[in-house]
Structures are given as C-alpha cells and as structure tokens.
Amino acid sequence: MKSVAIILENGFEEIEAITPYDLLNRAGIKCDLVSTKTNEVTGAHGINIGAKLISSFDNYDMIVLPGGMPGAKNLSENEIVLDAINDFADKDKFIAAICASPALVLTKTNVIEGKKVTCYPGMEENFKNSDYQNKKVVVDGKIITSQGPATSIDFALALIEALGGDAKSVSDGILY
C-alpha cells in the first residue's frame, strides 16, 4: 500500500492539507499529517490540527507540502524537510507542493531545476531554472505542483492518480 506524508508547519493553509488528506484516504491510500516539531500544528486561519511527530520520511512514497503563510516559509527553513525533499528526489519518489511551497520550498533545493511547475500566481519569479506553467496542476515526472486553495481538489486527484489510485471514483463520489 502506498503511503503519503503531508508535512505541516505552523501557518499552513488548512484546505491545502486537509483536502489531499481526505481524498487520499477516500482512495484507500495511507496518509499521515506529520510534523518534525510538534504533534499539534496551527494553520494560517487558526485551526489546530493534530500531527504525527516524525523525524524520518523513509516509510513514505510521497511527501506533500501545503502552502499558506507563514507555513511555506517555515517549511523552507526546516532542514529536515529540505533533506527529505532531496532524499526523495534521489530515490525517485514523489514530491508534491501547492500554493507558495513550490516557489518558496522547492526552490531551496535543485529538485525542480528544468521541470515544469506552477505555484500561487505572483510568486513565479522565484523560479529561476524551472518552466513556470499557468495551470491549476502541473505534473512533471515525480514532481507535482499546484496553484492554491481553489485547486486543492484537482491537486489531490492528481496525487491519487500518480500513486495509481482511482481518482475518477473519488471525484465521482464527492460530486466533483
């Protein structure tokens, strides 16, 4: 069974974390909300979420980086997260990021160099060696990026599809 870690830092965008968490679980894909610092994380809009406290991402097939501010900035300053991103790239595992995270977190590594990516509109100037696409979701190999809160369902369905799940069944089930 595939498994996914959605990495939370204080200030994360709630819809960008909970929508993928919910839809991945509906698809039968094991998904954990995780943190490297605490077992309760506060979102950008003041919602507290319980998280599994971890120090290693070895047991996961995909990591997901929600955006939100200052959540994306906090992720970009977390060395454990940056190391995990590089490790996932080295092991050809899936790396997914939405909203500000592609522009602020993934650019702190070389994983998107030469890749097609998207992010929250207005942050694309952060991509120096990537091919910015003005699309809801962009999949380039094992890198999956998305624009923001309103694209969270499309993002989650792309994650399901990438992991071999039945995205159409989930989409139909939520009347999307």
C-alpha positions in Angstrom: 0.0 0.0 0.0 1.3 3.4 -0.9 1.7 6.0 1.9 1.9 9.7 1.9 3.2 12.3 4.4 1.6 15.7 4.4 4.1 17.9 6.2 2.7 20.6 8.4 4.4 23.7 9.9 2.6 26.4 11.8 0.9 28.7 9.3 0.0 26.0 6.8 -3.1 26.6 4.5 -5.7 24.3 6.0 -7.6 23.5 2.8 -4.3 22.6 1.0 -3.5 20.0 3.7 -7.0 18.6 4.6 -8.3 18.2 1.1 -5.5 15.9 -0.1 -5.6 14.1 3.3 -9.3 13.4 2.9 -9.3 12.5 -0.7 -6.2 10.3 -0.5 -7.9 8.4 2.4 -11.1 8.0 0.3 -8.9 6.4 -2.4 -7.5 3.9 0.1 -4.1 5.5 0.2 -2.5 5.6 3.6 -1.9 9.3 4.5 -0.5 10.9 7.6 -0.5 14.5 8.7 3.0 14.9 10.1 5.3 17.4 11.7 9.0 17.4 12.6 8.5 19.7 15.6 5.2 19.2 17.4 2.1 17.0 17.5 -0.3 20.0 17.2 0.1 22.5 14.4 -1.8 25.7 13.9 -3.0 26.6 10.4 -2.9 30.1 8.8 -6.5 30.6 9.8 -6.1 29.5 13.4 -7.3 25.9 13.1 -5.3 23.5 15.2 -4.6 20.1 13.7 -3.1 17.0 15.3 0.0 15.7 13.6 2.2 12.6 13.9 5.6 13.7 15.2 8.3 12.2 13.0 12.0 12.5 12.2 12.2 10.3 9.2 10.2 10.1 5.9 11.7 6.7 4.9 8.4 4.8 5.1 6.6 7.1 2.7 6.2 7.1 -1.1 5.2 10.7 -1.4 5.6 13.9 0.6 3.1 16.8 0.2 4.0 20.4 1.1 0.9 22.6 1.7 1.3 26.3 1.2 0.0 29.2 3.2 1.9 31.9 5.0 3.9 31.7 7.1 3.6 27.9 6.7 5.5 27.7 3.4 8.3 30.0 4.7 8.5 27.8 7.9 8.8 24.6 5.7 11.6 26.3 3.6 13.6 26.9 6.8 13.2 23.3 8.1 16.4 21.4 7.3 14.8 18.0 8.0 12.2 18.8 5.3 14.7 20.1 2.8 16.8 17.0 3.4 13.7 14.8 2.9 13.0 16.6 -0.4 16.5 15.9 -1.7 16.3 12.3 -0.5 13.0 11.8 -2.2 14.4 13.2 -5.5 17.5 10.9 -5.2 15.2 7.9 -4.6 12.8 8.9 -7.4 9.9 9.2 -5.1 7.0 11.7 -5.4 7.3 15.3 -4.2 4.2 17.4 -4.3 3.8 21.1 -3.3 0.9 23.6 -3.6 0.5 27.4 -3.4 3.6 29.1 -2.1 5.5 25.9 -1.4 6.7 25.2 -4.9 8.1 28.8 -5.1 9.5 29.0 -1.5 10.3 25.4 -0.5 11.2 23.5 -3.7 13.4 26.4 -4.9 15.6 25.8 -1.9 16.6 22.5 -3.5 17.6 21.5 -7.0 14.6 19.2 -7.5 12.6 21.4 -9.8 15.5 22.6 -12.0 14.5 22.1 -15.6 11.0 20.9 -14.5 7.6 22.3 -15.4 6.0 23.7 -12.3 3.2 26.0 -11.1 2.6 28.0 -7.9 0.4 30.7 -6.4 0.1 33.4 -9.1 2.6 36.2 -8.5 5.3 34.0 -7.0 6.5 32.6 -10.3 9.5 35.0 -10.3 11.1 32.6 -7.7 11.6 30.0 -10.5 15.0 30.7 -12.0 15.7 27.4 -13.7 12.2 26.0 -14.0 9.5 26.2 -16.6 6.5 28.0 -15.0 3.1 26.9 -16.3 0.0 29.0 -15.5 -2.1 25.8 -14.8 -4.1 24.5 -11.9 -1.9 21.4 -11.5 1.4 20.5 -13.2 2.8 17.0 -13.2 6.4 16.6 -14.4 7.7 13.2 -13.7 7.6 12.7 -9.9 7.1 16.4 -9.2 3.5 17.6 -8.8 2.7 21.3 -8.2 -0.5 23.2 -7.9 -1.6 26.9 -7.6 -3.5 27.3 -4.3 -6.6 26.8 -2.1 -9.1 26.7 -5.0 -7.1 24.0 -6.8 -6.8 21.7 -3.8 -9.3 19.1 -5.2 -7.6 19.0 -8.6 -4.2 18.7 -6.8 -5.5 15.8 -4.6 -6.9 13.9 -7.5 -3.6 14.3 -9.4 -1.8 12.8 -6.3 -4.2 9.9 -6.3 -3.7 9.3 -10.0 0.1 9.5 -9.6 0.0 6.8 -6.9 -2.1 4.5 -9.1 -5.4 5.1 -7.2 -8.8 5.5 -8.7 -9.1 9.3 -9.0 -12.3 9.1 -11.1 -14.2 7.1 -8.5 -13.1 9.6 -5.7 -14.1 12.5 -8.0 -17.5 11.0 -8.7 -18.0 10.2 -5.1 -17.6 13.8 -4.0 -19.8 15.0 -6.9 -16.8 16.9 -8.5 
